[in-house]
Amino acid sequence: MSNDGQPAQDPLIDESQEEQRRSAAARLFDIRRVIGGLFVAYGVIVTLIGIFDSAAEIDKAQGVRINLWAGLVMLVFGLLMLLWQWRRPAEPPAANEKQPST
């Protein structure tokens, strides 16, 4: 029995850590988070532009505050994507079965 200063390796702990790593990677690269974040950011910008539109810009759009409405729609869509990602997080990919070497 030699103890080379290495802690004992517990396979259950290794599997748990691997599962956590895969789960974090699945959440990080979830496309709903990217799309939702971009739509929220652009929605805030376009909404602010729409709030401060000049009368000439509103007249050009035939009296419709198009920037305001488009910004609000983008903001709502982005928030719905983030809500969807929060309510149903991405499942981590299945662990690769280790094949016996031949």
C-alpha positions as CSV (number, residue, x, y, z in Angstrom):
1,M,0.0,0.0,0.0
2,S,1.7,3.1,-1.2
3,N,0.2,6.4,-0.6
4,D,2.0,8.7,-3.1
5,G,0.4,11.8,-1.6
6,Q,-2.5,11.4,-4.0
7,P,-6.1,11.5,-2.6
8,A,-8.2,8.5,-3.1
9,Q,-10.3,8.7,-6.3
10,D,-13.9,8.0,-5.8
11,P,-15.6,7.1,-9.1
12,L,-19.0,8.5,-7.9
13,I,-17.5,11.9,-7.2
14,D,-15.8,11.9,-10.6
15,E,-19.1,11.1,-12.3
16,S,-20.9,13.8,-10.4
17,Q,-18.2,16.4,-11.3
18,E,-18.4,15.3,-14.9
19,E,-22.2,15.6,-14.9
20,Q,-22.0,19.1,-13.4
21,R,-19.4,20.1,-16.0
22,R,-21.6,18.9,-18.9
23,S,-24.7,20.5,-17.4
24,A,-22.9,23.9,-17.1
25,A,-21.7,23.6,-20.7
26,A,-25.2,22.8,-21.9
27,R,-26.6,25.9,-20.1
28,L,-23.8,28.1,-21.3
29,F,-24.3,27.3,-24.9
30,D,-28.1,27.3,-24.9
31,I,-29.1,29.2,-28.0
32,R,-32.2,30.5,-26.2
33,R,-30.0,32.5,-23.9
34,V,-28.0,34.1,-26.7
35,I,-31.1,35.0,-28.7
36,G,-33.0,36.2,-25.7
37,G,-30.1,38.3,-24.5
38,L,-29.6,39.9,-27.9
39,F,-33.3,40.7,-28.4
40,V,-33.5,42.2,-24.9
41,A,-30.5,44.4,-25.5
42,Y,-31.6,45.6,-28.9
43,G,-35.2,45.9,-27.6
44,V,-34.1,48.3,-24.9
45,I,-32.1,50.4,-27.4
46,V,-34.9,50.6,-30.0
47,T,-37.5,51.3,-27.3
48,L,-35.4,54.2,-25.9
49,I,-35.0,55.6,-29.4
50,G,-38.7,55.3,-29.9
51,I,-39.5,57.1,-26.7
52,F,-37.3,60.1,-27.8
53,D,-38.4,60.1,-31.5
54,S,-38.9,63.6,-33.0
55,A,-42.1,64.7,-34.6
56,A,-40.5,64.5,-38.0
57,E,-39.6,60.9,-37.5
58,I,-43.2,60.1,-36.3
59,D,-44.7,61.9,-39.3
60,K,-42.4,59.9,-41.6
61,A,-43.9,56.7,-40.2
62,Q,-47.4,58.1,-40.8
63,G,-48.0,58.9,-37.2
64,V,-46.9,55.5,-35.8
65,R,-44.2,55.4,-33.2
66,I,-42.6,52.4,-35.1
67,N,-39.4,52.4,-33.1
68,L,-41.3,52.3,-29.8
69,W,-43.5,49.4,-31.0
70,A,-40.7,47.4,-32.6
71,G,-38.6,47.9,-29.5
72,L,-41.3,46.7,-27.2
73,V,-42.0,43.6,-29.4
74,M,-38.2,42.8,-29.4
75,L,-38.1,43.3,-25.7
76,V,-41.0,41.0,-25.0
77,F,-39.7,38.3,-27.4
78,G,-36.3,38.4,-25.7
79,L,-37.8,38.1,-22.3
80,L,-40.0,35.2,-23.4
81,M,-36.9,33.4,-24.7
82,L,-35.1,33.9,-21.4
83,L,-38.2,32.8,-19.5
84,W,-38.4,29.7,-21.6
85,Q,-34.7,28.9,-21.0
86,W,-35.2,29.5,-17.3
87,R,-38.3,27.3,-17.0
88,R,-36.9,24.4,-19.1
89,P,-33.1,24.4,-18.9
90,A,-31.2,22.5,-21.5
91,E,-30.5,18.9,-20.7
92,P,-26.8,17.9,-20.7
93,P,-25.7,15.6,-23.4
94,A,-25.6,11.9,-22.5
95,A,-22.3,10.6,-21.2
96,N,-20.2,8.8,-23.7
97,E,-20.0,5.1,-22.9
98,K,-16.4,4.1,-22.5
99,Q,-15.6,1.5,-25.1
100,P,-13.2,-1.2,-24.0
101,S,-9.9,-0.9,-25.9
102,T,-9.1,-3.7,-28.3
